[in-house]
Amino acid sequence: MDLQGKGALVTGAAGGIGLAVVRALRTQGVRVAVADRDVSGVEAEAHLPGDLLDPAYADALPGAALAALGRLDIVVNNAGVITRGQVTETTDADWALSLGVNVEAPFRVCRAAIPLMAASGGGAIVNVASCWGLHPGPNHAVYCMTKAALASLTQCMGMDHAPQGIRINAVCPNEVNTPMLRTGFARRGFDPDKAVAQLGTTVPLGRIAEPEDIADVILFLASDAARYMVGALVEVNGGKAVA
Ligand SMILES: NC(=O)c1ccc[n+]([C@@H]2O[C@H](COP(=O)([O-])OP(=O)(O)OC[C@H]3O[C@@H](n4cnc5c(N)ncnc54)[C@H](O)[C@@H]3O)[C@@H](O)[C@H]2O)c1
């Protein structure tokens, strides 16, 4: 890939997919600024801890990454939260958290990053949406809606900012073996290893995704190999449709 020497900001960098993205980018010679609530355990060129629910923090992140790295070519909006349940079981707190992290934060980060990237000739933004935002899934109504919103934002921003040399695309995984999925199983009383293996039998490829399976597609979308891709919603699902 052609990523050597570029600068990247990754949100949710301490999580399952985020950590894999940071490692994959750094392997390609990218200098990475990592954002999450606690990034102390993440190896990177710049550490920008904070809470994405704080508008001032989200607004300032791209500028802080640019200041720390000297350039900002790639932004990966990966942080996310999942709330379960039908609308009738969704609390106001679930609603605010889901919209705040999954929709408002990427909006704020993109709004701040786009002018900075445009001023230096362009770049690539990759948003982490979900298959569960492209197709309806049971029992996660608000989560699915937030990922649909992020997918739509990606398509619209892709069109609007391509003339500035900024390619904006999204990766849409199905189930991935990360803390998000595993803690959900544990919370419901299942053994995460057994549940992940069982879930793998429902996937045509025979296993659910590992974080690296998603990180490689994110790297592709961030690289010049995807130079003609704009507003794309790339499903990475091992052949499995949403339930
Ligand atoms: N795991 C899956 O099955 C799956 C499937 C489809 C899409 N996704 C999406 O992939 C992305 C990454 O998820 P993951 O599975 O790696 O989950 P994860 O829980 O391992 O990582 C998410 C990270 O986001 C961070 N984060 C959450 N709220 C934050 C906040 N307010 N401020 C700062 N950071 C915050 C968390 O601290 C965490 O490190 C998410 O957007 C998720 O919706 C995951």
The ligand as an SDF file (V2000), in Angstrom:
LIG
                    3D

 44 48  0  0  0  0  0  0  0  0999 V2000
  -18.2810   -6.2140   17.1320 N   0  0  0  0  0  0  0  0  0  0  0  0
  -19.2080   -6.3180   16.2030 C   0  0  0  0  0  0  0  0  0  0  0  0
  -19.8330   -7.3870   16.0440 O   0  0  0  0  0  0  0  0  0  0  0  0
  -19.5250   -5.1400   15.3000 C   0  0  0  0  0  0  0  0  0  0  0  0
  -20.3300   -5.3590   14.1790 C   0  0  0  0  0  0  0  0  0  0  0  0
  -20.6290   -4.2970   13.3330 C   0  0  0  0  0  0  0  0  0  0  0  0
  -20.1300   -3.0380   13.6160 C   0  0  0  0  0  0  0  0  0  0  0  0
  -19.3620   -2.8550   14.7220 N   0  0  0  0  0  0  0  0  0  0  0  0
  -18.8790   -1.4950   14.9830 C   0  0  0  0  0  0  0  0  0  0  0  0
  -17.4750   -1.5020   15.0360 O   0  0  0  0  0  0  0  0  0  0  0  0
  -17.0370   -0.4020   15.8290 C   0  0  0  0  0  0  0  0  0  0  0  0
  -15.9910   -0.8920   16.8180 C   0  0  0  0  0  0  0  0  0  0  0  0
  -16.6140   -1.8250   17.6630 O   0  0  0  0  0  0  0  0  0  0  0  0
  -15.8600   -3.0010   18.4510 P   0  0  0  0  0  0  0  0  0  0  0  0
  -16.6290   -4.2240   18.1740 O   0  0  0  0  0  0  0  0  0  0  0  0
  -14.4100   -2.9330   18.2150 O   0  0  0  0  0  0  0  0  0  0  0  0
  -16.2790   -2.5620   19.9290 O   0  0  0  0  0  0  0  0  0  0  0  0
  -15.3980   -2.2850   21.2360 P   0  0  0  0  0  0  0  0  0  0  0  0
  -16.4200   -2.0920   22.3080 O   0  0  0  0  0  0  0  0  0  0  0  0
  -14.3440   -3.3120   21.3860 O   0  0  0  0  0  0  0  0  0  0  0  0
  -14.7070   -0.8960   20.8840 O   0  0  0  0  0  0  0  0  0  0  0  0
  -15.4060    0.3290   20.8270 C   0  0  0  0  0  0  0  0  0  0  0  0
  -14.5070    1.3920   21.4230 C   0  0  0  0  0  0  0  0  0  0  0  0
  -15.2180    2.6590   21.3660 O   0  0  0  0  0  0  0  0  0  0  0  0
  -14.9090    3.3490   22.5570 C   0  0  0  0  0  0  0  0  0  0  0  0
  -15.9610    4.3020   22.9330 N   0  0  0  0  0  0  0  0  0  0  0  0
  -17.2570    4.0160   23.1880 C   0  0  0  0  0  0  0  0  0  0  0  0
  -17.8740    5.1140   23.6500 N   0  0  0  0  0  0  0  0  0  0  0  0
  -16.9330    6.1030   23.6980 C   0  0  0  0  0  0  0  0  0  0  0  0
  -16.9650    7.4610   24.1060 C   0  0  0  0  0  0  0  0  0  0  0  0
  -18.0810    8.0370   24.5970 N   0  0  0  0  0  0  0  0  0  0  0  0
  -15.8380    8.1920   24.0090 N   0  0  0  0  0  0  0  0  0  0  0  0
  -14.6890    7.6270   23.5510 C   0  0  0  0  0  0  0  0  0  0  0  0
  -14.6000    6.3460   23.1490 N   0  0  0  0  0  0  0  0  0  0  0  0
  -15.7160    5.5950   23.2350 C   0  0  0  0  0  0  0  0  0  0  0  0
  -14.8360    2.2660   23.6360 C   0  0  0  0  0  0  0  0  0  0  0  0
  -14.1170    2.6990   24.7790 O   0  0  0  0  0  0  0  0  0  0  0  0
  -14.1790    1.1170   22.9040 C   0  0  0  0  0  0  0  0  0  0  0  0
  -12.7870    1.0590   23.1070 O   0  0  0  0  0  0  0  0  0  0  0  0
  -18.2830    0.1820   16.4930 C   0  0  0  0  0  0  0  0  0  0  0  0
  -18.6860    1.3520   15.8160 O   0  0  0  0  0  0  0  0  0  0  0  0
  -19.3010   -0.9210   16.3120 C   0  0  0  0  0  0  0  0  0  0  0  0
  -20.6260   -0.4350   16.3090 O   0  0  0  0  0  0  0  0  0  0  0  0
  -19.0370   -3.8710   15.5640 C   0  0  0  0  0  0  0  0  0  0  0  0
  1  2  1  0
  2  3  2  0
  2  4  1  0
  4  5  1  0
  4 44  2  0
  5  6  2  0
  6  7  1  0
  7  8  2  0
  8  9  1  0
  8 44  1  0
  9 10  1  0
  9 42  1  0
 10 11  1  0
 11 12  1  0
 11 40  1  0
 12 13  1  0
 13 14  1  0
 14 15  2  0
 14 16  1  0
 14 17  1  0
 17 18  1  0
 18 19  2  0
 18 20  1  0
 18 21  1  0
 21 22  1  0
 22 23  1  0
 23 24  1  0
 23 38  1  0
 24 25  1  0
 25 26  1  0
 25 36  1  0
 26 27  1  0
 26 35  1  0
 27 28  2  0
 28 29  1  0
 29 30  1  0
 29 35  2  0
 30 31  1  0
 30 32  2  0
 32 33  1  0
 33 34  2  0
 34 35  1  0
 36 37  1  0
 36 38  1  0
 38 39  1  0
 40 41  1  0
 40 42  1  0
 42 43  1  0
M  CHG  2   8   1  16  -1
M  END
$$$$
